[in-house]
Amino acid sequence: MKISELTKAGRLAIWGTMATALSVLPAFAQEAAEEAAEAAETAASALDTGDTAWMLVSTILVLFMILPGLALFYGGLVRAKNILSVLMQCTMITAAVIIVWVLWGYSFAFGGSESAFWGGFGKVFLSGVTPESESGSIPELVFICFQMTFACITPALIIGAFAERVKFGSVVLFVILWVSFVYFPIAHMAWDANGLFFGWGAMDFAGGTVVHINSGIAALVGAILIGKRTGYGKDNMAPHSLPLTLIGASILFVGWFGFNAGSALAANGTAALAMINTFTATAGAVVGWCLVEKMARGKASMLGAASGIVAGLVAVTPAAGFVGPVGAIVLGLIAGAVCYYFVSVVKVKAGYDDALDVFGIHGIGGIVGAIGTGFFASSTLGGVGYAEGVTMGGQVWTQIMAVVVTIVWCAVVSAILYKVVDAIMGLRPTKEAESTGLDITSHGEVAYHS
């Protein structure tokens, strides 16, 4: 072969190799682009499987607090002829609020509005929320479900104040209105980054203002406006089943770890702090309640111990992620003693019929816990400390302001809503229906057969 032919063959080989290489480049480029996109997506996502798993469990625990926890706790405290009415109210409230939360509640609380008072319409019907949406290190849908259980249990707490003397349909209507105009705005104020209390720097870890003061004040207003039970002060209105009450209180105790530790929104050290504080504050409140009861009555009762459990859980709710374990014990002791005083002394002297002591335990316990958080969050007292430049006095004043706003907002709006519902369909059943019992007159069934 001639040199010129070799040169020509070489040139052809080179061009062929280059053409092959160029044909492969797009495939390499596509693969590289896909890998880069995957890397960018991984880098952008903050999802944590451990946090997500914990929040799924916490959400279920809070639901367990309502059904069957709160339902049994309240059910044991009423007379036998009214237990099913209480169970039914807790069940229907949970179902109704779940629907309301998805339709407009989540948006009203966390809809992205820059308002200090409500979240706006940005996420009505969960607009814009997908399985890929994230909230911190968890899917947004998990956050929605977790907050939804809080919205469900808060109005369910209220019914204890007017148990045995309110129409079933009126309860449901009141709850739908109440969560819309009271709960959702207060939740936004406390927990949304644009909220009023949040902007002030108020400490409310799991709902001292949002859940307990809110429900306690609405309960007191309802007890006063609806009036006393027929036969109150004359008939025997003792709890019909204290074992059921203790079972319910125990379920509440267990579920509350989802309520408090879950409010860290992650499986981390803050959740661990909230967990141990839930233990220690509750123990302190049981001891505090029973000690005061022993000194006042000569005996410590099982009903008192069950009430102490709830009082301690309520008081530590705003404080769980901010105070130390020993400070939580002291906070629980104070709450147990103060709540006992309001239940046993103040209620009697004031003359209102708060049937299951919702105001005395949730309202007062929430106030003690919310203000107490301002003190016990101090690093000097074992807490996590305050924001830079904030003193104990300054934090306590912020806590008081949040408490006052919650009380005023809830009291005024709740009173209006009770009046509206009463005008539309009436609040109380007839005296005959009340005397017979709401189980049979409202639901056509009885819990126990002789």
C-alpha positions as CSV (number, residue, x, y, z in Angstrom):
1,M,0.0,0.0,0.0
2,K,1.2,3.5,-0.8
3,I,2.0,6.0,1.8
4,S,-0.8,8.3,0.4
5,E,-3.3,5.4,0.8
6,L,-2.2,4.8,4.4
7,T,-2.6,8.5,5.2
8,K,-6.1,8.4,3.7
9,A,-7.0,5.4,5.8
10,G,-5.6,7.0,8.9
11,R,-7.7,10.1,8.3
12,L,-10.8,8.0,7.8
13,A,-10.1,6.1,11.1
14,I,-9.7,9.3,13.0
15,W,-12.9,10.8,11.6
16,G,-14.7,7.6,12.5
17,T,-13.5,7.7,16.0
18,M,-14.4,11.3,16.5
19,A,-17.9,10.7,15.1
20,T,-18.4,7.8,17.5
21,A,-17.2,9.9,20.4
22,L,-19.5,12.8,19.5
23,S,-22.5,10.4,19.2
24,V,-21.9,9.2,22.8
25,L,-21.5,12.7,24.3
26,P,-25.2,13.5,24.5
27,A,-25.8,10.3,26.4
28,F,-23.0,11.2,28.8
29,A,-24.4,14.7,29.1
30,Q,-27.9,13.5,29.9
31,E,-26.6,11.1,32.5
32,A,-24.6,13.8,34.1
33,A,-27.6,16.2,34.1
34,E,-29.8,13.6,35.7
35,E,-27.1,12.9,38.4
36,A,-26.7,16.6,39.0
37,A,-30.5,17.0,39.3
38,E,-30.7,14.1,41.8
39,A,-27.9,15.6,43.8
40,A,-29.5,19.0,43.8
41,E,-32.8,17.5,44.9
42,T,-31.2,15.5,47.7
43,A,-29.3,18.6,48.8
44,A,-32.5,20.8,48.8
45,S,-34.6,18.3,50.7
46,A,-34.4,18.5,54.5
47,L,-36.6,15.4,55.1
48,D,-35.4,13.2,58.0
49,T,-36.8,9.7,58.2
50,G,-36.3,9.5,61.9
51,D,-38.1,12.8,62.5
52,T,-40.9,11.7,60.2
53,A,-41.4,8.4,61.9
54,W,-41.5,10.0,65.3
55,M,-44.0,12.6,64.2
56,L,-46.3,9.9,62.7
57,V,-46.3,8.1,66.1
58,S,-46.8,11.4,68.0
59,T,-49.8,12.2,65.8
60,I,-51.4,8.9,66.6
61,L,-50.7,9.3,70.3
62,V,-52.5,12.7,70.4
63,L,-55.5,11.1,68.6
64,F,-55.4,8.3,71.3
65,M,-55.6,11.0,73.9
66,I,-59.1,12.0,72.6
67,L,-60.4,8.6,71.6
68,P,-60.6,6.8,74.0
69,G,-58.6,8.8,76.6
70,L,-60.5,12.0,77.1
71,A,-63.8,10.3,76.3
72,L,-63.3,7.7,79.1
73,F,-62.0,10.3,81.5
74,Y,-65.1,12.5,81.1
75,G,-67.4,9.5,80.7
76,G,-66.5,8.1,84.2
77,L,-67.0,11.5,85.8
78,V,-70.6,12.0,84.7
79,R,-73.7,10.1,85.9
80,A,-74.4,6.7,84.2
81,K,-77.4,8.1,82.3
82,N,-75.1,10.6,80.4
83,I,-71.9,8.6,79.7
84,L,-72.8,7.9,76.0
85,S,-73.6,11.5,75.4
86,V,-70.1,12.5,76.4
87,L,-68.5,9.7,74.4
88,M,-70.6,10.7,71.4
89,Q,-69.7,14.4,71.7
90,C,-66.0,13.5,71.8
91,T,-66.3,11.3,68.8
92,M,-68.4,13.7,66.7
93,I,-66.2,16.7,67.6
94,T,-63.1,14.8,66.4
95,A,-64.8,13.9,63.1
96,A,-66.2,17.4,62.5
97,V,-62.9,19.2,63.3
98,I,-60.9,16.9,61.1
99,I,-63.1,18.0,58.1
100,V,-63.0,21.6,59.1
101,W,-59.2,21.5,59.5
102,V,-58.7,20.2,56.0
103,L,-61.2,22.6,54.4
104,W,-60.1,25.8,56.0
105,G,-58.6,25.4,59.5
106,Y,-55.1,24.7,58.4
107,S,-55.1,27.7,56.2
108,F,-56.6,29.9,58.9
109,A,-53.8,28.9,61.3
110,F,-50.8,28.3,59.0
111,G,-51.9,29.6,55.6
112,G,-48.9,31.9,55.0
113,S,-50.5,35.2,55.7
114,E,-48.4,38.0,57.1
115,S,-51.1,39.0,59.5
116,A,-50.4,38.7,63.2
117,F,-53.9,37.3,63.8
118,W,-54.7,34.7,61.2
119,G,-53.2,32.6,58.4
120,G,-55.5,33.7,55.5
121,F,-57.0,31.8,52.7
122,G,-53.7,30.7,51.0
123,K,-54.1,27.0,51.8
124,V,-57.9,26.4,52.0
125,F,-58.7,22.8,50.9
126,L,-54.9,22.2,51.4
127,S,-54.2,24.2,48.2
128,G,-50.6,23.7,47.1
129,V,-49.9,20.9,49.5
130,T,-48.5,17.7,47.9
131,P,-46.8,14.5,49.2
132,E,-43.5,16.2,48.3
133,S,-44.3,19.4,50.3
134,E,-42.0,19.7,53.4
135,S,-42.3,21.4,56.7
136,G,-38.9,21.5,58.3
137,S,-37.5,17.9,58.4
138,I,-41.0,16.2,57.9
139,P,-43.5,16.1,55.2
140,E,-46.0,19.0,55.4
141,L,-48.9,16.4,55.4
142,V,-47.5,15.0,58.6
143,F,-47.3,18.4,60.2
144,I,-50.9,19.0,59.0
145,C,-52.1,15.8,60.7
146,F,-50.2,16.5,63.9
147,Q,-51.7,20.0,64.3
148,M,-55.1,18.7,63.3
149,T,-55.1,16.4,66.4
150,F,-54.5,19.5,68.6
151,A,-57.4,21.3,66.9
152,C,-59.6,18.2,67.7
153,I,-58.8,17.8,71.3
154,T,-59.1,21.5,72.3
155,P,-62.9,21.9,71.8
156,A,-63.4,18.4,73.1
157,L,-62.0,19.6,76.4
158,I,-64.6,22.3,76.6
159,I,-67.6,20.0,76.8
160,G,-66.7,18.9,80.3
161,A,-67.9,22.2,81.7
162,F,-71.5,21.9,80.5
163,A,-71.7,18.1,80.5
164,E,-75.1,16.5,81.1
165,R,-77.1,19.7,80.0
166,V,-76.5,20.6,76.4
167,K,-78.0,19.6,73.1
168,F,-75.9,17.3,70.9
169,G,-76.4,19.3,67.7
170,S,-75.7,22.6,69.5
171,V,-72.4,21.2,70.7
172,V,-71.4,20.4,67.1
173,L,-72.4,23.7,65.7
174,F,-70.7,25.6,68.5
175,V,-67.4,23.7,68.0
176,I,-67.3,24.4,64.3
177,L,-67.8,28.1,64.9
178,W,-65.4,28.1,67.9
179,V,-62.4,26.5,66.2
180,S,-62.9,28.9,63.2
181,F,-63.0,32.1,65.2
182,V,-61.1,31.3,68.4
183,Y,-58.8,28.3,68.1
184,F,-57.3,28.9,64.6
185,P,-56.5,32.6,65.3
186,I,-54.8,31.8,68.6
187,A,-52.9,28.9,67.1
188,H,-51.6,31.3,64.4
189,M,-50.7,33.9,67.0
190,A,-48.7,31.5,69.1
191,W,-47.1,29.1,66.5
192,D,-46.9,30.8,63.1
193,A,-43.7,32.8,62.4
194,N,-45.9,35.9,61.7
195,G,-48.1,35.4,64.7
196,L,-48.6,38.0,67.4
197,F,-47.3,36.0,70.4
198,F,-44.5,34.4,68.3
199,G,-43.3,37.9,67.3
200,W,-43.3,38.9,71.0
201,G,-41.1,36.0,71.8
202,A,-43.7,34.2,74.0
203,M,-42.8,30.7,75.0
204,D,-45.6,28.2,74.4
205,F,-44.0,24.9,73.5
206,A,-47.1,22.7,73.1
207,G,-50.2,24.8,73.8
208,G,-50.6,26.4,77.2
209,T,-52.4,29.3,75.7
210,V,-53.6,27.7,72.5
211,V,-55.1,24.6,74.0
212,H,-55.6,24.9,77.7
213,I,-56.2,28.5,78.6
214,N,-58.3,28.7,75.4
215,S,-60.5,25.7,76.3
216,G,-60.6,26.6,80.0
217,I,-61.9,30.1,79.4
218,A,-64.5,28.9,76.8
219,A,-65.6,26.3,79.3
220,L,-66.1,28.8,82.1
221,V,-68.1,31.2,79.8
222,G,-70.2,28.2,78.7
223,A,-70.8,27.0,82.3
224,I,-72.0,30.5,83.3
225,L,-74.2,31.2,80.2
226,I,-75.8,27.8,80.0
227,G,-76.4,27.6,83.7
228,K,-76.3,24.9,86.3
229,R,-77.5,21.3,85.9
230,T,-81.0,20.6,86.9
231,G,-80.8,19.5,90.6
232,Y,-77.3,20.9,91.1
233,G,-76.6,21.1,94.8
234,K,-79.6,18.8,95.6
235,D,-79.2,15.6,93.6
236,N,-76.3,13.2,93.9
237,M,-74.0,14.0,91.0
238,A,-71.0,12.0,91.9
239,P,-69.0,10.3,89.2
240,H,-70.5,7.0,88.2
241,S,-67.2,5.1,87.5
242,L,-63.9,6.3,88.9
243,P,-62.1,3.3,87.4
244,L,-63.1,4.6,83.9
245,T,-61.8,8.0,84.9
246,L,-58.4,6.6,86.0
247,I,-58.2,4.6,82.8
248,G,-58.9,7.7,80.8
249,A,-56.4,9.7,82.8
250,S,-53.7,7.1,82.3
251,I,-54.4,7.1,78.5
252,L,-54.1,10.8,78.6
253,F,-50.8,10.5,80.4
254,V,-49.3,8.1,77.8
255,G,-50.7,10.1,74.9
256,W,-49.3,13.4,76.2
257,F,-45.8,12.3,75.3
258,G,-46.9,12.7,71.7
259,F,-48.4,16.0,72.6
260,N,-45.4,17.4,74.3
261,A,-42.4,15.6,73.0
262,G,-43.9,15.6,69.5
263,S,-44.1,19.4,69.6
264,A,-40.3,19.4,69.1
265,L,-41.3,18.3,65.5
266,A,-38.2,16.2,65.5
267,A,-36.6,13.2,67.3
268,N,-33.9,15.2,69.1
269,G,-32.7,16.5,72.4
270,T,-35.6,18.9,72.7
271,A,-38.0,16.1,72.4
272,A,-36.1,14.2,75.1
273,L,-36.3,17.2,77.4
274,A,-40.0,17.5,76.8
275,M,-40.4,13.9,77.5
276,I,-38.7,13.9,80.9
277,N,-40.4,17.1,81.9
278,T,-43.8,15.5,81.1
279,F,-42.9,12.7,83.6
280,T,-41.6,14.9,86.3
281,A,-44.2,17.7,86.2
282,T,-47.0,15.2,86.3
283,A,-45.5,13.4,89.3
284,G,-45.1,16.7,91.1
285,A,-48.7,17.7,90.4
286,V,-50.1,14.4,91.7
287,V,-48.1,14.7,94.9
288,G,-49.0,18.4,95.3
289,W,-52.7,17.8,94.7
290,C,-52.9,14.8,97.1
291,L,-50.9,16.6,99.8
292,V,-53.2,19.6,99.8
293,E,-56.2,17.4,99.7
294,K,-55.0,15.3,102.6
295,M,-54.4,18.5,104.6
296,A,-57.8,19.9,103.7
297,R,-60.0,16.8,103.8
298,G,-58.1,14.3,105.9
299,K,-57.9,11.9,102.9
300,A,-56.2,11.8,99.5
301,S,-58.7,10.5,96.9
302,M,-58.2,8.6,93.7
303,L,-60.2,11.2,91.9
304,G,-57.7,13.7,93.3
305,A,-54.8,11.7,92.0
306,A,-56.4,11.5,88.5
307,S,-57.1,15.2,88.6
308,G,-53.5,15.8,89.6
309,I,-52.2,13.8,86.6
310,V,-54.1,16.1,84.3
311,A,-53.2,19.3,86.1
312,G,-49.5,18.4,85.9
313,L,-49.8,17.6,82.2
314,V,-51.6,20.8,81.5
315,A,-49.0,23.0,83.4
316,V,-46.0,21.5,81.7
317,T,-47.5,21.8,78.2
318,P,-46.2,25.3,77.5
319,A,-43.0,24.6,79.4
320,A,-42.0,21.2,78.2
321,G,-39.2,22.2,75.9
322,F,-37.9,25.2,77.9
323,V,-37.6,24.2,81.6
324,G,-35.4,21.7,83.4
325,P,-36.6,18.4,84.9
326,V,-36.3,19.8,88.5
327,G,-38.0,23.0,87.6
328,A,-40.8,20.9,86.1
329,I,-41.3,19.1,89.4
330,V,-41.7,22.5,91.2
331,L,-44.1,23.7,88.4
332,G,-46.1,20.6,88.8
333,L,-46.3,20.9,92.6
334,I,-47.5,24.5,92.3
335,A,-50.1,23.6,89.6
336,G,-51.5,20.7,91.6
337,A,-52.0,22.8,94.7
338,V,-53.5,25.8,92.8
339,C,-55.8,23.7,90.7
340,Y,-57.1,21.9,93.8
341,Y,-57.9,25.2,95.4
342,F,-59.8,26.5,92.4
343,V,-61.7,23.2,92.0
344,S,-62.6,22.8,95.7
345,V,-62.8,26.4,97.0
346,V,-63.2,29.0,94.3
347,K,-65.8,27.1,92.2
348,V,-68.0,26.6,95.3
349,K,-67.7,30.2,96.5
350,A,-68.3,31.6,93.0
351,G,-71.3,29.3,92.4
352,Y,-70.7,28.3,88.8
353,D,-71.3,24.7,87.7
354,D,-68.2,23.7,85.8
355,A,-69.3,20.0,85.9
356,L,-65.9,18.3,85.2
357,D,-63.6,21.2,86.3
358,V,-62.4,22.2,82.9
359,F,-61.7,25.8,84.0
360,G,-60.2,24.8,87.3
361,I,-57.7,22.3,85.8
362,H,-57.2,23.4,82.2
363,G,-57.7,27.1,82.5
364,I,-55.9,27.6,85.8
365,G,-53.3,24.9,85.1
366,G,-52.6,26.6,81.7
367,I,-52.2,30.0,83.3
368,V,-49.9,28.6,85.9
369,G,-47.8,26.8,83.3
370,A,-47.7,29.7,80.8
371,I,-46.5,32.2,83.4
372,G,-44.4,29.7,85.2
373,T,-42.5,29.0,82.0
374,G,-41.2,32.6,82.1
375,F,-39.6,31.9,85.4
376,F,-38.4,28.3,85.1
377,A,-36.9,28.7,81.6
378,S,-34.1,30.6,83.2
379,S,-30.7,28.8,82.9
380,T,-30.1,29.7,86.5
381,L,-33.1,27.4,87.4
382,G,-32.0,24.7,85.0
383,G,-34.0,25.8,81.9
384,V,-32.7,26.5,78.4
385,G,-32.4,30.2,79.0
386,Y,-33.9,33.2,77.2
387,A,-33.3,34.8,73.8
388,E,-30.3,37.2,73.7
389,G,-31.0,40.4,75.7
390,V,-34.2,39.0,77.4
391,T,-34.3,39.0,81.2
392,M,-36.5,36.9,83.4
393,G,-38.8,39.9,84.1
394,G,-39.1,40.6,80.4
395,Q,-40.0,37.0,79.6
396,V,-42.5,36.8,82.4
397,W,-44.2,40.0,81.2
398,T,-44.4,38.6,77.6
399,Q,-46.0,35.4,79.0
400,I,-48.5,37.5,80.9
401,M,-49.4,39.5,77.8
402,A,-50.0,36.4,75.8
403,V,-52.2,34.9,78.5
404,V,-54.3,38.1,78.8
405,V,-54.8,38.4,75.0
406,T,-55.9,34.7,74.9
407,I,-58.3,35.2,77.8
408,V,-59.9,38.3,76.4
409,W,-60.1,37.0,72.8
410,C,-61.5,33.7,73.9
411,A,-64.0,35.0,76.5
412,V,-65.5,37.7,74.2
413,V,-65.8,35.6,71.0
414,S,-66.9,32.5,72.9
415,A,-69.7,34.4,74.6
416,I,-70.9,35.7,71.2
417,L,-70.8,32.2,69.7
418,Y,-72.8,30.7,72.6
419,K,-75.5,33.3,72.1
420,V,-75.5,32.8,68.3
421,V,-76.0,29.0,68.7
422,D,-78.6,29.5,71.4
423,A,-80.5,31.8,69.0
424,I,-80.3,29.4,66.1
425,M,-81.2,26.1,67.8
426,G,-81.1,26.5,71.6
427,L,-78.4,25.2,73.9
428,R,-80.2,23.3,76.6
429,P,-82.5,20.3,76.3
430,T,-85.8,20.3,78.2
431,K,-85.8,19.6,81.9
432,E,-87.5,16.3,81.3
433,A,-84.8,15.2,78.9
434,E,-82.1,16.3,81.3
435,S,-83.7,14.5,84.2
436,T,-84.1,11.3,82.1
437,G,-80.6,11.5,80.8
438,L,-79.1,12.5,77.5
439,D,-78.1,9.0,76.5
440,I,-81.7,7.9,75.9
441,T,-83.2,11.3,75.0
442,S,-80.4,12.4,72.6
443,H,-79.1,9.1,71.3
444,G,-81.8,6.5,72.0
445,E,-79.5,4.1,73.8
446,V,-78.1,3.4,77.3
447,A,-74.7,2.3,78.4
448,Y,-75.7,-0.2,81.1
449,H,-78.5,-2.7,81.2
450,S,-79.8,-4.1,84.5
